Amino acid sequence: MADSVAVEDPKFTLQEVLDTFKSCLSENKEVYLEHYVAGWLGLVRFMNSLGSVFSFIAKDAVNKIQILINHLNGENGAHYVTVQSMVKYELDNQLVDLTKRASFPESGCRTLLRLHRALRWLELFLERLRTSTEESKTSVMCSEAYNESLSQHHAWIIRKAAGTAFWALPGRATFFDVMNVGTPEQVVAMLGDALPLISEVYQVTENLYAQNNILDLP
Ligand SMILES: CCCCCCCC/C=C\CCCCCCCC(=O)N[C@@H](COP(=O)(O)O)[C@H](O)/C=C/CCCCCCCCCCCCC
């Protein structure tokens, strides 16, 4: 994997992001970190194409993606091949701040947890998009999904800024265009394919974090 994040280049296609999330899970349901990170990179590219009002969100996501890439490419990279091996390695070697941020502000476990929570937002948002009508508003779908998930982990000021950014989202038709999938019917079909994969990756990670008691890392 490249050492740094490039978010300006190729045109976003939902199909590519879908394929990346598809390749995230191994046969025995381990989550490959490289593909997980690549999936997020695709999403950030998409968000960048929506305008600079989202750049504070993209910046935070890129920051976290970069931390994970650094782990993957670092001297202990072999322990970061899957999310399962990362959790085991970091916990076994006391490389995670469990109660307050102190010695390991960039642990893989806490960094991935932030993206993992955002994946739940994505799942809820895409499900709303999939079942939306021409009249549905992307800003409403986005903020409903956010309020049901990620917002619970954010400070008031972040919730306020996110809420303001959502109003700048393009309408449903433009949104579908930027996905580069085809007709609205084709977008809906593709979302129907994508959602179970994203949900499964989310659920496997959620279970792993729950089993290890690390769902609330500071
Ligand atoms: C088919 C595609 C359709 C949808 C495409 C969506 C593309 C979304 C791409 C990226 C989503 C953003 C991921 C944000 C990760 C946020 C991680 C986080 O929670 N960070 C906070 C906590 O971090 P620490 O301080 O503990 O290190 C941090 O405080 C957050 C700062 C930025 C604000 C995050 C707001 C999140 C809103 C998520 C909705 C994005 C809406 C984009 C709409 C396309």
The ligand as an SDF file (V2000), in Angstrom:
LIG
                    3D

 44 43  0  0  0  0  0  0  0  0999 V2000
  -21.9020    5.7600   -2.0790 C   0  0  0  0  0  0  0  0  0  0  0  0
  -21.3520    6.7780   -1.3410 C   0  0  0  0  0  0  0  0  0  0  0  0
  -22.3050    7.6820   -0.7020 C   0  0  0  0  0  0  0  0  0  0  0  0
  -21.8400    8.2220    0.5390 C   0  0  0  0  0  0  0  0  0  0  0  0
  -20.4370    8.6430    0.5350 C   0  0  0  0  0  0  0  0  0  0  0  0
  -20.0560    9.1870    1.8110 C   0  0  0  0  0  0  0  0  0  0  0  0
  -18.6510    9.5580    1.8480 C   0  0  0  0  0  0  0  0  0  0  0  0
  -18.2350    9.7190    3.2330 C   0  0  0  0  0  0  0  0  0  0  0  0
  -16.7830    9.7820    3.3740 C   0  0  0  0  0  0  0  0  0  0  0  0
  -16.2700    9.9680    4.5450 C   0  0  0  0  0  0  0  0  0  0  0  0
  -17.1200   10.0550    5.7550 C   0  0  0  0  0  0  0  0  0  0  0  0
  -16.5200   10.7460    6.8410 C   0  0  0  0  0  0  0  0  0  0  0  0
  -15.9580    9.8940    7.8870 C   0  0  0  0  0  0  0  0  0  0  0  0
  -15.7760   10.6960    9.0970 C   0  0  0  0  0  0  0  0  0  0  0  0
  -14.9760   10.0020   10.1050 C   0  0  0  0  0  0  0  0  0  0  0  0
  -15.2060   10.6600   11.4010 C   0  0  0  0  0  0  0  0  0  0  0  0
  -14.3960   10.0560   12.4850 C   0  0  0  0  0  0  0  0  0  0  0  0
  -14.7350   10.7730   13.7700 C   0  0  0  0  0  0  0  0  0  0  0  0
  -15.7570   10.5140   14.3530 O   0  0  0  0  0  0  0  0  0  0  0  0
  -13.8560   11.6850   14.1900 N   0  0  0  0  0  0  0  0  0  0  0  0
  -14.1390   12.5160   15.3460 C   0  0  0  0  0  0  0  0  0  0  0  0
  -13.4970   11.9230   16.5790 C   0  0  0  0  0  0  0  0  0  0  0  0
  -12.1250   11.7780   16.3910 O   0  0  0  0  0  0  0  0  0  0  0  0
  -11.1030   11.9030   17.6010 P   0  0  0  0  0  0  0  0  0  0  0  0
  -11.1210   13.3340   18.0330 O   0  0  0  0  0  0  0  0  0  0  0  0
  -11.6030   11.0190   18.6850 O   0  0  0  0  0  0  0  0  0  0  0  0
   -9.7800   11.5010   17.0430 O   0  0  0  0  0  0  0  0  0  0  0  0
  -13.6510   13.9180   15.0780 C   0  0  0  0  0  0  0  0  0  0  0  0
  -13.8770   14.7330   16.1650 O   0  0  0  0  0  0  0  0  0  0  0  0
  -14.4260   14.3640   13.8710 C   0  0  0  0  0  0  0  0  0  0  0  0
  -14.1820   15.4180   13.2000 C   0  0  0  0  0  0  0  0  0  0  0  0
  -14.8590   15.7100   11.8810 C   0  0  0  0  0  0  0  0  0  0  0  0
  -16.3460   15.6850   11.8450 C   0  0  0  0  0  0  0  0  0  0  0  0
  -16.9520   14.3810   11.5170 C   0  0  0  0  0  0  0  0  0  0  0  0
  -18.3920   14.5290   11.1060 C   0  0  0  0  0  0  0  0  0  0  0  0
  -18.8390   13.2360   10.5180 C   0  0  0  0  0  0  0  0  0  0  0  0
  -20.0160   13.3630    9.6710 C   0  0  0  0  0  0  0  0  0  0  0  0
  -20.1710   12.1250    8.8600 C   0  0  0  0  0  0  0  0  0  0  0  0
  -20.9990   12.3470    7.7020 C   0  0  0  0  0  0  0  0  0  0  0  0
  -20.2540   12.7500    6.4690 C   0  0  0  0  0  0  0  0  0  0  0  0
  -21.1840   13.3220    5.4590 C   0  0  0  0  0  0  0  0  0  0  0  0
  -20.6480   13.2890    4.0920 C   0  0  0  0  0  0  0  0  0  0  0  0
  -21.7310   13.2730    3.1090 C   0  0  0  0  0  0  0  0  0  0  0  0
  -21.3880   12.7010    1.8360 C   0  0  0  0  0  0  0  0  0  0  0  0
  1  2  1  0
  2  3  1  0
  3  4  1  0
  4  5  1  0
  5  6  1  0
  6  7  1  0
  7  8  1  0
  8  9  1  0
  9 10  2  0
 10 11  1  0
 11 12  1  0
 12 13  1  0
 13 14  1  0
 14 15  1  0
 15 16  1  0
 16 17  1  0
 17 18  1  0
 18 19  2  0
 18 20  1  0
 20 21  1  0
 21 22  1  0
 21 28  1  0
 22 23  1  0
 23 24  1  0
 24 25  2  0
 24 26  1  0
 24 27  1  0
 28 29  1  0
 28 30  1  0
 30 31  2  0
 31 32  1  0
 32 33  1  0
 33 34  1  0
 34 35  1  0
 35 36  1  0
 36 37  1  0
 37 38  1  0
 38 39  1  0
 39 40  1  0
 40 41  1  0
 41 42  1  0
 42 43  1  0
 43 44  1  0
M  END
$$$$
